[in-house]
Amino acid sequence: MKITDVPAVAWDTAPTPLPTKQVYDWEALYQTLKEKHFLIIESDNVRGLYDCVEVKLFNNYLRKRNIPLFTKRLSKNRWFCTL
């Protein structure tokens, strides 16, 4: 995904809250993604230089269902996600 693929409105959109039970509710987050067409995930839980744990877990959840997730890092702790 290129930075030009990120819509201008995504830069100013508030982060999408991650629904949780005892663990993250990825199905609820997926339904939100389908409704809004994109998500902004903000997290300080970063591994290495580029990997956000929550984005990686959500991506793994969708890959098991054969749904491609496209992500772009917008800042140090903010990611844009779309289908």
C-alpha positions in Angstrom: 0.0 0.0 0.0 1.3 3.4 -0.9 0.9 6.6 1.2 -1.2 8.1 -1.6 -3.8 5.2 -1.1 -4.6 6.6 2.4 -7.7 8.9 2.2 -7.1 12.5 3.4 -9.8 12.0 6.1 -7.8 9.2 7.7 -5.1 11.6 8.9 -7.5 13.5 11.2 -9.8 10.6 12.2 -9.9 9.6 15.8 -8.5 6.1 16.5 -11.0 3.3 16.4 -11.4 1.8 19.9 -10.5 -1.9 20.0 -13.5 -3.9 21.4 -12.4 -6.3 24.1 -13.8 -9.1 26.2 -11.1 -11.0 28.1 -9.3 -10.8 24.8 -9.7 -8.6 21.7 -13.0 -9.1 19.9 -11.6 -9.2 16.3 -15.0 -10.1 14.8 -16.5 -6.9 16.2 -13.5 -4.9 14.8 -14.0 -6.6 11.4 -17.7 -5.6 11.4 -16.6 -2.0 12.2 -14.1 -2.1 9.3 -16.7 -3.3 6.9 -19.0 -0.5 7.9 -16.5 2.3 7.9 -14.2 0.9 5.1 -11.1 1.8 7.1 -9.8 1.8 10.7 -7.2 3.8 12.6 -5.5 1.8 15.2 -3.4 3.6 17.8 -1.2 1.6 20.1 2.0 2.0 22.0 2.4 -1.8 21.9 5.1 -1.9 19.2 7.6 -4.7 18.5 10.8 -3.8 16.7 10.6 -0.9 14.3 7.4 -1.5 12.5 5.2 -4.2 14.1 2.2 -3.2 16.1 1.0 -6.2 18.1 -2.7 -5.4 17.7 -2.5 -4.8 14.0 -0.5 -8.0 13.5 -3.0 -10.0 15.6 -6.0 -8.5 13.6 -4.2 -9.3 10.3 -3.6 -12.9 11.4 -7.3 -13.2 12.3 -8.4 -12.0 8.9 -5.8 -14.1 7.0 -7.2 -17.3 8.6 -10.5 -16.3 7.0 -8.8 -15.5 3.6 -9.6 -11.8 3.9 -6.7 -9.5 2.9 -5.9 -6.6 5.2 -3.9 -3.6 3.9 -2.1 -1.5 6.5 0.0 1.7 6.4 1.8 3.2 9.4 0.9 6.8 9.7 3.0 7.8 12.7 5.0 6.3 15.5 1.9 4.7 17.1 -0.9 5.0 14.5 -1.9 2.6 11.7 -4.4 2.9 8.9 -6.1 -0.4 8.0 -8.4 -1.2 5.1 -9.7 -4.2 3.1 
